[in-house]
Amino acid sequence: MKSHPADNALPAKLRFHLLKDDGLHHPIQFTFVSEQMHRDILDERQAILDALPQALRAQQMKLFSHYDPQAQAKAFQDLLRVFGTASHA
């Protein structure tokens, strides 16, 4: 019998979410988020959702909805604009 690695395995150490006792991954809430962090957070969220059993996905998505990394990315870009260093993405 062949052994297949789990396609939906999470990275060994998540960078932007903490697994809590409720079995859900709680976002680490950053004040400022760079564009790269924003992409990485969204990628990590997708990996979490893909690895979760279907029964927990709705709860996890609701938890994710309470913290919008896009708002923090915008705040960071706004701050950079004040100092004239914002990227042009």
Secondary structure, DSSP 8 states (H G I E B T S, - for coil): ------TT---SS-SSEEE-TTS-EEE---S---HHHHHHHHHHHHHHHHHS-HHHHHHHHHHHHT--HHHHHHHHHHHHHHTT-----
